[in-house]
Amino acid sequence: MKPALALLALLSLPVGAAELAQLSVHRQGGEQVAVAVNRSAGPIEVELLADQWQGMASEPGLPYRRVLGPGEQATMARLWPVAEGGRHELRLLAVPGPPHAQARDVVYSLPVEESDFELGQGFHGGWSHGDEANRYAVDLIVAEGTPVLAARDGTVVATMAGHAEGGADRSLAAQANFVRVLHDDGSMALYAHLQESGVNVRTGDRVHLGQVLGYAGSTGFSSGPHLHFAIQVNGGMRLVSVPFRMIGPNGYLPLKR
C-alpha cells in the first residue's frame, strides 16, 4: 500500500514543446498521474523529466520516453510520495517526427518561383547554420510575400503564423513563423521565417508538390526577407538536419558552398 502523504506538484514545458504536446497531472487516490497529449498532426517523441524530485517514487522511473501518434493521449507515469512533504517539478520535452527515421535521397523542387530568388546561406552557413538542426539548410532570398511552395508531397504536422517580430537578434530565434511537413520516409521539411498570418495550410492537411504553403517574410532571427528550408529527422529527442539535393532553374543548387 502506497502511503497517502501530502505532496506539491509543479509542471512545465520548455519553449517550443508547448506547440507539440501538452502535459497535465491529475490526482487519482493517493497517486498523481502525468498525462501527455500530442497536439500535432504527426508522430512525436516525448520525454518526461523531473527537475525537482524529493520524497517521491514513480512507475516507470524518470526520465521516461515514448512515441505518441497524431493526437494521441497517454499516461507517462504514476507518481506517489514516499516521505512527508514529497514534491516534484515535472518537465515535458517533445520532438516532432518518428525517432531515427532514415531520409531517402530525394531531389527537392525549388520552393519558390524560379525567377524570384537569390541563393543566400547554404550548408554550414556561418551566420545561423551552425547548430545540428540547421547545419544542412538553405536560405533563399526572396521578396516579402513571395509564395512558398511545397518542395515534396507530405502532411502538414505543425504550423506557426502568429509572430510579427524579426531581426538580427538570436533571442528572436523562437519567433519565426513556419510550416513543417512530414514525408512518407519520416523526414520533415521546415519552411521558416514566414510572414505574420502568412501560413496558407492547416495541421493535418495533405499537401502536394508545388502547392502554396504560405508567404515568405522575415520573422524570428532574420536579417531580411527570405525562406529558410531544411530537411530534418528526429535523431532521438533532438532535431537533426540532413543533406539534400534541390533542383533550380540552372540545375542542382550549389548548397555546399
BELQUI-V364425 format. One record per run of one state. SS is the DSSP state (@ for helix, = for strand, . for the rest). FROM is the first residue (numbers start at 0). TO is the last residue. Records with the same first field share a line. If there is no record, write none. Layout:
SS->FROM-TO ; FROM-TO
//
This chain:
.->0-5 ; 13-15 ; 19-19 ; 28-29 ; 38-42 ; 54-54 ; 59-62 ; 68-71 ; 81-84 ; 96-97 ; 99-105 ; 109-116 ; 119-135 ; 141-145 ; 149-152 ; 160-164 ; 167-168 ; 175-175 ; 182-186 ; 199-204 ; 207-210 ; 217-218 ; 221-224 ; 234-237 ; 241-243 ; 248-249 ; 252-256
=->6-12 ; 20-27 ; 30-37 ; 43-53 ; 55-58 ; 63-67 ; 72-80 ; 85-95 ; 98-98 ; 106-108 ; 117-118 ; 136-140 ; 146-148 ; 153-159 ; 165-166 ; 176-181 ; 187-198 ; 205-206 ; 211-216 ; 219-220 ; 225-233 ; 238-240 ; 244-247 ; 250-251
@->16-18 ; 169-174
//
